[in-house]
Amino acid sequence: MTENILEVNDLKINFHTDNGAVQAIRDIYFNLEKGETLALVGESGSGKSVTTRTIMGLLAKNAEIERGSIQFKGKELIDLPENEFRSIRGSEIAMIFQDPMTSLDPTMKIGQQIAEPLIKHQGMGKKEAWDKALDMMNLVGIPNAKAHINDYPHQFSGGMRQRIVIAIALIDNPEVLIADEPTTALDVTIQAQILDLMKKIQRELGTSIIFITHDLGVVAGMADRVAVMYAGQIVEVGTIDEIYGFPQHPYTWGLLNSMPTTQTNKGSLEAIPGTPPDLLNPPVGDAFAPRNKYALAIDEKKQPPYFQLSPTHFAATWLLDEHAPEVVPPLTVQQRWAKYKQAHPEADKKQAKPVDASAILSR
């Protein structure tokens, strides 16, 4: 069994506002194995960034961790004193933020920004730190790095700035790298280059990656596993093949059905109707039910448990219950199922069994 470097167990986070408590994260479970890439996928507001900022110890002052556990290499991060968190943040767990324009200090030279973590975390001398910064600039593919180490952020393109942000995150050789939509502000060509760069660095350094995105298409060739988030919960989790080839939650169907592929017919893409629920007063049952044309009566009354389809595949939907009626998913999903079953004839959603959510951690 592969060793987990990170485990998130029964995490619940509220944000206190003038209008009441926003239940931003509602009982989520997931794990991250050494050397793997886990993608957190979902619409804006689903809780992806809040989850990872909690791991980094960077929650806003009005946030309250009501309950839960975050174990990093067996060490509990919840309520860890700030002085201890500083020894982990940036050195053992690092983060690439979404917008390189706001992640870099416009008044500091690039070399100084890349070298600073080594000086602060490892007490390294300036010359040695700058030498390592130059090596990292070369590693992330900045052309003629030696001539540009004294440049300022405004002298670089968006794609180069993002490479610099990645260099800053990786300079301490962290064991976990959190990438918060690192390609959102970039054009498609540069997106591909950044994703290839992250995979190359992962192979060379053995880093575990949590990749946050709203776009399932971006992670198709990037992730080992995918956790689909909706309304502060993980509604489906599985390997990349299981989520793309044998998806079971209607929300996952909607995400996949809105993603163009080389086989997509003109006019066949469909948007998910409606909007996410108000988490000041989250629904009693399945949060996706009001937007789900496949919703059952029980969805309005009771939140579904996780149903396990394989050792790695879990989905929280009543459609997998043995008493649920048979529904016909979108045509694109039917095609995905058919292709998946050719390679995995044992796959059968009728064999899904309800399990406790903690089973996700013990696979």
N, C-alpha and C positions, 0 to 999 in steps of 0.2 A: 504494500500500500504506500502511495506517495505521501510524503510528509507535508502537513499543512503549515505554512509559515504564518498565516493569518486566519482567525476564525471570528466571525461576527455572530453573536448568539442572542436572539430575542431582544433586539435593539428597538427601543421606542423613544422618540425625541419630540418634544413639544416646543413651540415658540410662543412666548407670552406677548400678546398685543393688546391694544386698547379695546379690541372687539372680543377678546377671549383667547383661548389657547388653540393655536394651529397645530394639529397632529401631523407633523410633516413626515415622520418615519414611524411606521406602525408594525412592530413585531417582525423584523426581518432577520433572516438567517442566511449566511453564505460563508464559504471558505475560499482561500487562495492557496494553491499548492506552489511549492518551490519551482521556479522556472517557467510557470505557465502564464498565459494571458487570459484574464477574465474580463469580458465586456459587460458593463452595466448599460442597458439600453432602455430608453423610454422617452416620452414627451417631456418638454420643459415643465418643471414643477412636480415631477414624479418622485423626486427625492434622491437622485443620483449624486449630485454635488454635496448635499447635506450629509449623506452617508460618508463620503470620502473625507470631507472636512472634519467630521467627527474623528475619523481614524488619525488625521493629522493634528487633532487638538486645536482646531481653528474655528470653533463655533462662535456665533455672535453672543453677546452678553445676555440677550433675552431668551437664549435657548436653555432648555432643561432636559437632561437625560433622565427620563422617568425610570427606566430600567434597562437591563441588558449588559452584555459583556463584549469586549473587543480584546482578543488575545493575540499578541504579536510574539511569536517564538516562545509561547507559554507565559508571557508577561502581560498582566492586565493593564490596559491603557485607560479605562474609564476611571476618572478621578485621580489620575496620575498627577503628582505635583508638577507645576510648570517648569521648575528647574530640572526635573528628570526628563520631561518631555523634550526640552531643548537638546538633550543629548541624543535623542532619537530622530526628531524632526529635521529633515534635510540631510542627515547623515545615513540613517538606516531606512527611513521612509521618506521619499522625496516626491514632489508634485510638480507637474507641468501644468501651468494655468492656461485658461482658454485663449486669452488675447495677449500676444507678445508685446503689443503696443503699450499695455499697462503693466506688464510683468517686469519690464526693464526700467532701470533708473536712467532717465535721459541725461543726467549730469555726470554719470560715471563711465569711465572707459570700459569697453567690453572685457578686456583682460582682467581688470580689477573685479568686475562683477562675477566672473567665473572663478577667480582665485579666492574670493572672500570666504566661501564655505570651508576651504582647506585651512585658511588662517584662523578662522573662528573655532571650528570643530576639532581640528587636529593640532593647532598651535604651530603650524608650519611657517617657515620663514618666507618672506615675500618673494625672493628670487626663485626658490624651489616651487612655490605655489604658482607663480606665473609660468614657469616651465611646464608644469602639469596642465595649466590652463591652455597653453599652446598645443600640447599633445591632444587635449580634449577637443579643441577647435578643429584639429586635423581629423579626429575620429568622427565628428559629426558632419564632416564634409564641407567646411568653410574654405573656399579657394584662397590660396596664398595667405594662409592664416597669419604668418609671421609679420606680414606687412599691414595687417588689419587689427592686430591685437590692441593697438592704442586708439582705435576708432571708437566713435560713439554710436548708440543705437540708431540715430536718425540717418546714419550713413549706410545702413543695410536695408535690403528689401524685406518684405514681410516673411518670405520663406527663410531667409538667412537669420532674421531675428528669432524665428521659432527654433531654428537649429541652436542658436545661442542659449535660449531658454532651456532646451534639452541638455545642453552642455552643463549649465549651472546645476540642473537637477541630478546629473549623473556624476559630477566631479568627485563626490565622496563615495562612489560605488555603492549606492543604496541597495538593500536587498529587495525592497518593494518600491516600485515607481507607479505613481498615480497620474494618469494622463487625462485631464479634464477637457474633453473636446479639443484636442490640440491642433486639429486641422480645419476647424469651423471657419476661420477668417481667411483661409487660403484658397486659391483656385485649384481646380481638379488635378492639374499636372503636379503642382507643388504638394498637394495632399498625398499623392502616390509616393513622391520622393520621401516625405516625412515618415509615412508608414513603413516604407522599405528600410529607412534609417533605424527606426525603432526596433524592427525585427532583427536587423544586423547587430545592433548593440546588445539586444537580449541574448543572441547566440554567443556573442563574445564575452559578456559579463555575467550571464546566468541570472539576470534580473527577473523578478516576478512583476507582472504588470496588471494594474486595474485600469481598463480603458473605458472612459465614459463617452457616450455618444447618443444622439437621438436617431441616428441613421444606421439601420441594420446593414445597408449596403457597404458601409465603410469597414465593418468588422469581418466581412465574409472571409477575407484572406488573412486576417490579423489575429483573431481570437482562437483559443482552444475551447473555451466554454462561454456561454452567454447567460446572463441573468436579466430577465425582462421585468422592468419595474413599472408599476402603475399606482398612483395615489398613495405613495409612501410604502408600498408593499412589493415584494417580489412575487409575481404571479406565475412565472415559469422559469425554470433553469435547466440547462442541459448542455451537452457538447454542441459544438458548432454544427455537426451533421444532424443531430437530433432537433435542434431548434429550426434549422433551415429545411430539413427534409421531412420531419415528422412533428410539426408544431401542433399543440393541443389546445392552448388557450385562445379564445376568440380575439383577444387584444393582440396576441402575437400574429394571428391570421391577418388582422387589420394592418399591422406594421408591414408585414411581408407583401400584402396585396397593394400597398401604396408605394412599393419600391420597384422601379423599372428594372427589367433584365433584358438580355438580348432576345428573349422569346416573347417579350411583352407586345401584345397587339395594340394598335392605335386606339385610344379612348377606353382602354380596359382598366386603367388605374383607378382605384377608388379611395377617397379620403374617409377617415373614420369620422362618423357624424358626431355632433355634440361637443361638449367640453368636459374636462376632468371635474370631479366633484369638489365642493367647498370643504376643505379639511378642518374648518372650524367646527363643522358638524358632519363628520364622515358618515356615509350610509351604514345602516345596520348590517346589510348583507354584502353581496359582491359589489364593490365600488364601480365596476365596469358595467353593471347591469343596465343602467339607463341608456347606454350607448350601444348595447349589444342586441342585435336582432335575433340572436340565438338564446337569449336569456330565458330561464325557466322561472316558475312561480317561486321556488325556494330561494332564488337569487335575491329576491327582495326582502327575505326574512332572515337568512342565515348565511354567514360567510363560509365559503367552501373550504374544506381542508386541502392539504396537498395530497395528490394522488401520484403514486410512484409507478412509472412505466418501465424503468430500467434502473440499474444501480446509479446512473448519473442523471436521469431525466425525471423531473417533478413538475407538476402543473396544478394550480389551485383553481379548478373549475368543476362545477357540478355536472358538466356534460360527461365527465369520466365516471360518474357514479353508476353502479350496476343497474339502478332503477331509472336512469335517465333515458329519454327517448332518443332514437337515432336521428341525428341532424346531418344535413348535407353541407359541408363547408364550401367556401368559394372555390371556383374551378381551379384557380392557380394552386390552392392548397391541396386539392384532390390530385393534381398533377405531381406535386411534390411528394405526397404520400406514396403514389404509385411507383415513382422512381426510387424512393427510399426502400420500399418493400422488396424491390427487385434485388437490392444488395443486402437487405436485412429481412429475410422472410419470416423471422421469428417475431418481428414487431407487430404488436396487437394491442390496441388501446383498450380492448375489453378485458385485458388482464391487469389493468391498472388497479392498485389497491390504495385505500386511504392510509396515510401514515402521519405520525407526529412531525411537525416542521423541523425538529432537531435532527431528523433522519438525513437531511441534506448534508449535515456536517460529518456523518459517519459512513459515507459511501466508500 
